[in-house]
Structures are given as C-alpha cells and as structure tokens.
Amino acid sequence: MAPDDCTGCKICVDVCPAVSKTEVRHKSINMEDRDDHLDRERENFEFFKSIPEMDRSRVKVDSIKGSQMLQPLFEFSGACSGCGETPYLKLLSQMFGDRVMVANATGCSSIYGGNLPTTPWSVGADGRGPAWSNSLFEDNAEFGLGMRLALDAQGSRARYLLKKLSSFLGEDLVTEILSADQTTEAGIAAQRDRVAGLKEELAYMAEEDAEAQDLLAMADDLVRKSVWIVGGDGWAYDIGFGGLDHVLASGQDVNILVLDTEVYSNTGGQASKATPRGAVAKFASGGKATGKKDLGMIAAAYGNVYVAQIAMGADNAQTVKAFAEAEAHHGPSLIIAYSHCIAHGIDMATGMSHQKEAVDSGYWPLFRFQPNPEAEHHPLHLDSKKPTIPLKEFASKEARFAMLARTNPDQAAQLMGMAQKDIDERWRLYEQTAGIERSAQENGAGAANGQVTVEAAEEA
C-alpha cells in the first residue's frame, strides 16, 4: 500500500475476502486513521519497492494471480477516488507491459492519463514503458489504426532489409528473427534478445551501409507490439462511432477498450447512446426514454471481430481471460468494460460489489464472442448466469434512477418497467444467439484488402 498515494476510496476493504473468525466485520484490510500509520507504512513501502520485479517470461500472465504479480505501468492516476475505469488500465499495463501502444480518446481517461507534466503511465527498471498519445474523440479509432498501419509498414520494411542483408548478418540469426514465435512473454523476451544482438551487428555496418543504418533505426519493430485504442462511451457509442465501425471493418490487428460509464463523465454527465432507459442525465432530465445501444452485438455481426463484455467486480477471472483472448486474436477486438462512476450517484466505496449486482440483475450480462474461421462452432459464450434479482433492486442504489422516482414516480415506474422488459428480452436474445453455430470470415487484412506491404512492394 502506497501510504502517500492512497485516496481512501475503501474499495479494497469492500472486496477483501478474508474475515476474522473472532471479530465481526474485521478483515485483512481495514480503514484506520492515516496519521497513526504513515511513518511505518512509508518504511514498509520503500522496502516493497526494493524487491525486484518478477520475470515476465516466468509468470502465467493470463491468470488472476499471475497478472497481479507483475508491475503495473499505470499507477497513481489522480482520477476520482474509487474510479471504475482505472483498474482496467492498470490490468492492461500489467498483462502486456511495455509493448503496449495506446491511442487515447479525449475524455476522463485522457485527463487522468495525461495531466502533464505528470503521467500515471510509468516505466520499468529498464526505462521501458507503454507508448501513449491522445487524440480528439471524433477520430481516435482512426488515430489508433494509423499506429497499427505504421507499425506494420515499418515491420515489413525491417523484414525486407533483414533478408537483403542476411549474407552479412548470418543466415541463422535472420532465420531465427523472421520465424520467431512471439505469442508468449517468453517468446517476446527471446526475440528482444535476438534484436539486441542484431543491433550490435548493425552498429558496425551502419557507417558504411545506408540500408544497415535504416534497419538499425527500425529493428525494434521486429518485436511484437500491442496496439490499444482506449476511450469512453461518448467516443465509442456516439461521436467516434463512425470511425470505430471503420476500424472494426478493417480486419487489422487492433484492440479496442471501451471504458463504459454510460454517460459523458468528463463533460458533466450528459446522456449518451450508452445511457440506459430510465436513467437521469443532462439532456435526459426526465429519464432517458430509449434503450441502450448494443455495441457488442453490432461488432459481433461482422463475424471476425472478437468481442467481450466484462465487469471486473463481478468476475475478475472472466476479465483477465477477455484481455488475454482479445490481445491474442489476430484481427480487431473490442472489450466493453463496465465502469462505475461518481456520476451514477452511488457509494463509490462499494463500486466493485455494485458491479456484481449489475450482472446479477441482468443489467450488464457478461459474454465473449470468439470468432473461429477454421470450424463451425458456437462463438457466443454467456459468462454470467440468468438474472437472479430484479433491476429495481440494483437501480434503487443509484441516484441517476432514484431521483426520478422522487420527482416523478409515475414516469419512473413506467420507464423502470420498460427497462426490465429490455433486460428480459436481451437475455432471451443472447441465449438464442449462444446456440447458433457460425464459422467466422477470415480477417483478410493487408494485401487481401488491397493494401500492399512495403516488403512485397520492394520485392516487386
């Protein structure tokens, strides 16, 4: 625990599973006066920071315990105390480390992500960290796609030069680099070692050979990068949806993370197409009259897009699995992450347990849509059970629903009834869809889409 950076949000106490057998309500983590513990905890935290970080290649990254043994490269963000968005970014940085490249739409995540001159995006002991940049939220998807295309072009150019210089560099080294398996952390670490050796060889050649100099500049592009396009629901469902749809249809290997607070959190809580029926927000003061846009099923309709809907507080194992599967999918992937928010009017200390209630009520069903072009199968997996509590029980704990019940109870009751029908019908649809067999279309990114790689063009 970082004593000088703890915001006192109390979420760790709320979710702590270890309870004393002798003292009621006493857990392994408990809230006490900060000043009584500050000096001792500062000393403890300094000792904690001196412990060497785990070797990523020896950790099972796609597990709860494994991912949490790894250093977060996103920390101390300055977001609202108890923010529901930041845990997903912390997990992203732990699972994929310093090879992450983030295109961040303007919104909460860009404000706490880049409130310069400080930034929560950090580096490891070797000075490497995620690459992060912010774009307007009307074009962030295209901005991230540009990152992917640039990496692919530079990678193609590097492979072309590597083959051309193989007689000088050695056939064995070139073959090992070009055929390297980079699907695991151990494979990526091994590739980095090979590239480091390659750069040493190129350093001797660069003064006399222009192509060796070019390859030296882009040698790091021979190591796999992970591109993530990040933003809120205002970007993904509304203003940036056209670009998002374009990127989903591109077939390119990009990962999209939507931090869904269901409202324009950063600009004052305006209603978005992600806002559910009956919720009060700016421009929906009488409760939103229409239902929420089903972004996940829209993306799944393409057939070759990996889609997951997650809620960390409800099922953290499913959350980790979704991140691992999305990153491993060679094509577009979309993760929609339920993010509780101060704009919901909830007790933020219970944010994670409130996420579980959202899933239990059917308000936020958990699922993964896994394309498989090689065989017919059932791509939609429902990861949450059939609703066990009524929507009203969940919604009554949120001011965005409760305030309408106080000011206009008849309207609130009508909209709540319609919202319950939305949930029942959506669950019925998902159950039917989960039983459908389907073989996915192959992504066909690159040359199949009319794009010619640098390597192929130069060879031609």
C-alpha positions in Angstrom: 0.0 0.0 0.0 1.4 3.4 -1.0 0.6 5.5 2.1 1.1 8.9 0.5 -1.0 8.0 -2.6 -3.9 6.1 -1.1 -7.1 8.1 -1.7 -9.1 6.3 1.0 -11.7 5.1 -1.5 -12.3 1.9 0.7 -12.9 -0.4 -2.3 -10.1 -2.7 -1.1 -11.9 -3.1 2.2 -15.2 -3.8 0.5 -13.8 -6.6 -1.7 -11.4 -8.1 0.9 -12.5 -11.8 1.2 -10.6 -12.6 4.4 -12.7 -12.1 7.5 -11.7 -12.6 11.1 -13.4 -15.6 12.8 -13.4 -13.9 16.2 -14.2 -10.3 15.5 -17.2 -9.3 13.4 -16.5 -7.1 10.4 -12.7 -7.3 11.0 -10.9 -8.1 7.7 -7.3 -8.4 6.5 -7.7 -4.8 5.2 -9.4 -2.2 7.5 -9.7 1.6 7.5 -7.9 3.4 10.2 -6.6 6.9 10.8 -3.8 7.6 8.3 -1.6 9.6 10.6 -1.2 6.7 13.1 0.4 4.5 10.4 2.1 6.9 8.0 5.8 6.7 9.1 5.8 2.9 9.5 4.0 2.4 6.2 6.4 4.7 4.3 9.2 2.5 5.5 7.3 -0.7 4.5 6.6 0.7 1.1 10.2 1.7 0.5 11.2 -1.9 1.3 8.4 -3.2 -1.1 9.8 -1.0 -3.9 13.3 -2.5 -3.4 12.0 -6.1 -4.1 13.0 -7.0 -7.7 10.1 -7.3 -10.2 9.1 -10.7 -11.5 10.5 -12.0 -14.7 7.5 -11.7 -17.1 8.6 -14.8 -19.1 8.2 -17.0 -16.0 4.7 -15.8 -15.0 1.3 -17.1 -16.2 0.2 -13.7 -17.4 -3.4 -14.8 -18.3 -4.3 -15.7 -14.8 -5.5 -13.6 -11.8 -2.5 -14.4 -9.6 0.0 -14.2 -12.4 -1.2 -10.8 -13.8 -1.2 -9.3 -10.3 2.5 -10.4 -9.7 3.6 -8.1 -12.5 4.5 -4.4 -12.1 1.7 -2.0 -13.1 2.9 0.5 -15.6 -0.2 2.6 -14.9 -0.4 3.9 -11.4 -1.3 6.9 -9.2 -3.6 8.5 -11.8 -5.4 11.3 -9.9 -8.8 10.1 -11.1 -11.8 10.3 -8.9 -11.4 8.3 -5.7 -12.7 4.8 -6.4 -12.9 5.4 -10.2 -14.2 2.3 -12.1 -12.1 3.0 -15.2 -8.6 2.9 -13.9 -8.4 -0.7 -12.7 -8.8 -1.9 -16.3 -5.9 0.3 -17.5 -3.8 -1.0 -14.6 -4.6 -4.6 -15.6 -3.8 -3.8 -19.3 -0.4 -2.4 -18.3 0.4 -5.5 -16.2 -0.7 -8.1 -18.7 1.1 -6.6 -21.8 3.7 -4.4 -20.2 6.0 -2.1 -22.1 5.0 -3.3 -25.6 1.6 -1.6 -25.3 0.8 1.4 -27.6 -2.2 3.4 -26.5 -4.4 5.7 -28.7 -6.5 7.5 -26.1 -9.7 9.4 -26.9 -10.3 12.7 -25.2 -12.3 12.1 -22.0 -11.7 11.1 -18.4 -9.0 8.6 -19.4 -7.1 11.2 -21.3 -7.3 13.7 -18.5 -6.1 11.5 -15.7 -3.9 9.7 -18.3 -2.0 12.7 -19.5 -2.4 15.6 -17.0 1.1 16.8 -17.9 3.8 17.3 -16.7 2.9 14.2 -14.7 1.5 11.0 -16.1 0.4 7.7 -14.5 1.9 5.8 -17.4 5.1 4.5 -16.0 8.3 2.6 -16.9 10.1 -0.4 -15.6 13.6 -0.7 -14.2 15.0 -0.8 -17.7 13.3 2.6 -18.6 10.8 1.0 -21.0 7.1 1.7 -20.7 3.9 1.9 -22.8 3.7 4.5 -25.6 0.7 6.8 -25.1 -0.9 9.5 -27.1 -4.2 11.4 -27.1 -6.4 12.3 -30.0 -9.8 14.0 -30.3 -12.6 11.6 -29.6 -14.2 12.1 -33.0 -11.1 10.4 -34.7 -9.4 8.3 -32.0 -10.2 5.0 -33.7 -8.6 6.1 -36.9 -5.7 7.5 -34.9 -5.1 4.1 -33.4 -5.5 2.4 -36.7 -2.8 4.7 -38.0 -0.5 3.4 -35.3 -1.2 -0.2 -36.4 -0.6 0.6 -40.1 2.7 2.4 -39.3 4.0 -0.5 -37.2 3.1 -2.9 -40.0 4.7 -0.8 -42.6 7.9 -0.4 -40.6 7.9 -4.1 -39.7 7.6 -5.1 -43.4 10.4 -2.7 -44.3 12.6 -4.1 -41.5 12.0 -7.7 -42.6 12.7 -6.8 -46.2 16.1 -5.2 -45.2 16.8 -8.1 -42.9 16.5 -10.6 -45.8 18.5 -8.4 -48.1 21.4 -8.1 -45.5 21.3 -11.8 -44.5 24.6 -12.6 -46.2 26.3 -10.1 -43.9 24.3 -10.7 -40.7 24.3 -14.5 -40.9 21.5 -16.7 -42.2 20.9 -18.4 -38.8 20.2 -15.0 -37.0 18.0 -13.8 -39.8 16.0 -17.0 -39.9 15.6 -17.1 -36.1 14.3 -13.5 -36.1 11.9 -14.0 -39.0 10.4 -17.3 -37.7 10.3 -16.3 -34.0 7.2 -17.4 -32.1 6.0 -14.2 -30.3 2.7 -15.5 -28.9 4.1 -15.8 -25.3 6.0 -13.5 -23.0 9.0 -15.9 -23.1 8.9 -15.8 -26.9 8.9 -12.0 -26.9 11.7 -11.8 -24.4 13.8 -14.2 -26.7 13.0 -12.0 -29.7 14.2 -8.9 -27.9 17.5 -10.7 -27.1 17.9 -11.6 -30.8 17.1 -8.0 -31.9 19.6 -6.7 -29.4 22.3 -8.9 -31.0 21.1 -7.7 -34.4 21.6 -4.1 -33.4 25.1 -4.7 -32.2 25.9 -6.2 -35.6 24.3 -3.3 -37.5 26.1 -0.7 -35.5 29.4 -1.8 -37.1 27.8 -1.7 -40.6 25.7 1.5 -40.3 28.5 4.0 -41.1 29.2 2.4 -44.5 25.8 1.0 -45.4 22.7 3.1 -45.7 20.4 0.1 -45.6 22.0 -1.1 -42.4 21.5 2.3 -40.9 17.8 2.2 -41.9 17.4 -1.3 -40.4 19.1 -0.2 -37.2 16.6 2.6 -36.8 13.6 0.2 -37.1 15.0 -3.0 -35.7 12.7 -2.8 -32.7 9.7 -3.1 -35.0 10.7 -6.8 -35.4 9.3 -7.3 -31.8 5.6 -7.6 -31.5 3.7 -4.6 -30.3 0.2 -4.5 -28.8 -2.0 -1.5 -30.1 -4.9 -0.5 -27.8 -7.5 2.1 -28.8 -9.0 3.4 -25.5 -11.9 5.7 -24.7 -15.2 6.2 -23.1 -18.8 5.6 -24.2 -19.2 9.1 -25.5 -16.5 8.4 -28.0 -17.3 4.7 -28.8 -21.1 4.8 -28.9 -21.6 8.4 -30.2 -19.2 10.9 -31.6 -16.5 8.4 -32.7 -18.7 5.5 -33.6 -18.3 6.0 -37.4 -14.5 5.7 -37.0 -14.9 2.8 -34.6 -17.0 1.0 -37.1 -14.5 1.7 -39.9 -11.7 0.2 -37.7 -13.8 -2.9 -36.8 -14.4 -3.5 -40.5 -10.7 -3.1 -41.5 -9.6 -6.5 -40.3 -6.5 -5.0 -38.8 -4.9 -6.3 -35.6 -6.1 -3.6 -33.1 -7.6 -3.9 -29.7 -10.4 -1.5 -28.6 -11.1 -0.9 -24.9 -14.3 1.0 -24.1 -14.5 2.3 -20.5 -18.3 2.4 -20.4 -19.6 4.7 -17.7 -22.8 5.1 -19.7 -22.6 8.9 -19.6 -20.3 11.7 -20.7 -18.5 11.7 -17.4 -15.7 14.2 -18.2 -18.0 16.9 -19.5 -20.6 16.9 -16.8 -22.7 13.8 -17.2 -24.7 14.2 -20.4 -26.7 11.3 -21.7 -25.1 9.1 -24.4 -26.3 6.2 -26.5 -24.8 4.1 -23.8 -27.1 5.6 -21.1 -29.8 3.1 -20.1 -33.5 3.6 -20.3 -34.9 5.4 -17.2 -31.6 7.0 -16.1 -31.5 10.7 -15.4 -28.6 12.7 -17.0 -28.1 16.1 -18.6 -30.4 16.3 -21.7 -32.4 13.4 -20.2 -33.7 15.1 -17.0 -37.0 13.2 -17.2 -35.2 9.8 -17.5 -33.9 8.6 -20.8 -36.8 7.3 -22.9 -35.0 4.9 -25.2 -32.9 1.8 -24.5 -29.1 1.4 -24.6 -27.3 0.8 -27.9 -25.9 -2.8 -28.0 -22.4 -2.0 -29.2 -21.2 -5.5 -28.6 -23.7 -7.3 -30.8 -23.2 -4.6 -33.5 -19.5 -5.5 -33.6 -20.1 -9.3 -33.4 -22.3 -9.0 -36.5 -19.1 -8.7 -38.5 -18.2 -12.3 -37.6 -14.4 -11.8 -37.4 -14.3 -9.3 -34.5 -13.5 -10.6 -31.0 -16.0 -9.0 -28.6 -16.2 -9.2 -24.8 -18.4 -7.5 -22.2 -16.8 -7.5 -18.8 -17.2 -6.2 -15.3 -14.2 -6.7 -13.0 -16.1 -6.5 -9.8 -18.5 -9.3 -10.9 -16.0 -11.8 -12.4 -12.3 -10.9 -12.4 -11.3 -14.2 -13.9 -13.5 -13.5 -17.0 -12.0 -10.0 -17.2 -8.4 -11.4 -17.3 -9.5 -14.0 -19.8 -11.1 -11.4 -22.1 -8.0 -9.3 -22.1 -5.8 -12.3 -23.0 -8.1 -13.5 -25.7 -8.5 -10.1 -27.3 -4.8 -9.5 -27.5 -4.2 -12.9 -28.9 -6.8 -12.5 -31.6 -5.2 -11.6 -35.0 -7.8 -9.1 -36.0 -10.0 -6.4 -34.5 -11.1 -6.9 -30.9 -13.5 -5.0 -28.7 -13.8 -5.1 -24.9 -16.6 -3.2 -23.3 -15.8 -2.7 -19.6 -18.5 -1.7 -17.1 -17.0 1.3 -15.2 -18.9 2.6 -12.2 -18.7 6.3 -11.9 -19.4 9.1 -9.5 -21.9 10.4 -12.0 -24.1 7.3 -11.2 -24.7 8.7 -7.7 -23.5 5.5 -5.9 -21.5 4.9 -2.8 -18.1 4.7 -4.5 -16.7 2.5 -1.7 -19.0 -0.3 -2.9 -18.2 0.2 -6.6 -16.9 -3.3 -7.2 -19.7 -5.1 -5.3 -22.2 -2.9 -7.1 -20.8 -4.2 -10.4 -21.7 -7.7 -9.3 -25.2 -6.6 -8.6 -25.3 -5.1 -12.1 -24.5 -8.5 -13.5 -26.8 -10.4 -11.1 -29.8 -8.3 -12.2 -29.1 -8.9 -15.9 -28.4 -5.1 -16.3 -24.9 -6.0 -17.5 -24.6 -9.5 -18.9 -21.1 -10.9 -19.3 -20.2 -12.6 -22.6 -17.4 -13.3 -25.1 -17.8 -13.6 -28.8 -14.9 -15.7 -30.2 -14.5 -15.9 -34.0 -13.0 -19.1 -35.4 -12.6 -19.2 -39.2 -11.4 -22.8 -39.2 -14.5 -24.5 -37.9 -18.2 -24.1 -37.2 -18.8 -23.6 -33.5 -20.8 -21.5 -31.1 -18.9 -18.2 -31.0 -21.0 -16.5 -28.3 -20.3 -17.6 -24.7 -22.5 -16.3 -21.9 -20.3 -15.9 -18.9 -22.9 -14.8 -16.4 -26.0 -16.6 -15.2 -29.6 -15.8 -15.8 -30.7 -12.7 -13.8 -31.3 -13.6 -10.1 -32.5 -10.2 -8.8 -34.9 -7.6 -10.3 -33.5 -4.5 -12.0 -35.3 -2.3 -9.4 -33.1 -3.7 -6.6 -29.9 -2.7 -8.4 -31.2 0.6 -9.7 -32.5 1.8 -6.4 -28.9 2.2 -5.2 -28.1 4.7 -7.9 -29.1 8.4 -7.7 -29.5 8.5 -11.5 -32.5 6.2 -11.2 -33.7 7.1 -7.7 -34.0 10.9 -8.3 -36.7 10.3 -11.0 -38.6 8.1 -8.6 -38.7 11.0 -6.1 -39.6 13.8 -8.6 -41.9 11.9 -11.0 -42.8 8.4 -9.5 -45.3 7.6 -12.2 -42.8 8.3 -15.0 -40.1 6.4 -13.1 -42.3 3.3 -12.7 -43.2 3.3 -16.3 -39.6 3.6 -17.5 -38.4 1.0 -15.0 -41.0 -1.4 -16.2 -39.8 -0.9 -19.8 -36.2 -1.2 -18.7 -36.9 -4.5 -17.1 -38.5 -5.7 -20.3 -35.4 -4.6 -22.1 -33.3 -6.8 -19.9 -35.6 -9.8 -20.2 -35.7 -9.6 -24.0 -32.0 -9.1 -24.3 -31.2 -12.1 -22.2 -33.7 -14.2 -24.3 -31.9 -13.0 -27.5 -28.5 -13.7 -26.1 -29.5 -17.3 -25.0 -30.8 -18.0 -28.5 -27.7 -16.5 -30.2 -25.4 -18.6 -27.9 -26.9 -21.7 -29.5 -26.1 -20.6 -33.1 -23.2 -22.3 -34.9 -21.2 -20.0 -37.1 -17.8 -20.0 -38.9 -16.1 -16.7 -39.0 -14.8 -14.9 -42.1 -11.1 -14.7 -42.3 -9.8 -11.2 -41.5 -8.0 -10.8 -44.8 -6.1 -7.7 -43.6 -3.3 -6.3 -45.7 -3.0 -7.4 -49.2 -6.4 -9.1 -49.3 -7.9 -5.6 -48.6 -6.0 -4.1 -51.4 -3.1 -3.0 -49.2 0.4 -4.0 -50.4 3.1 -4.4 -47.7 6.3 -2.5 -48.0 8.2 -5.8 -48.2 6.1 -7.1 -51.1 6.3 -3.7 -53.0 10.0 -3.5 -52.8 10.5 -7.1 -53.8 8.3 -6.4 -56.8 
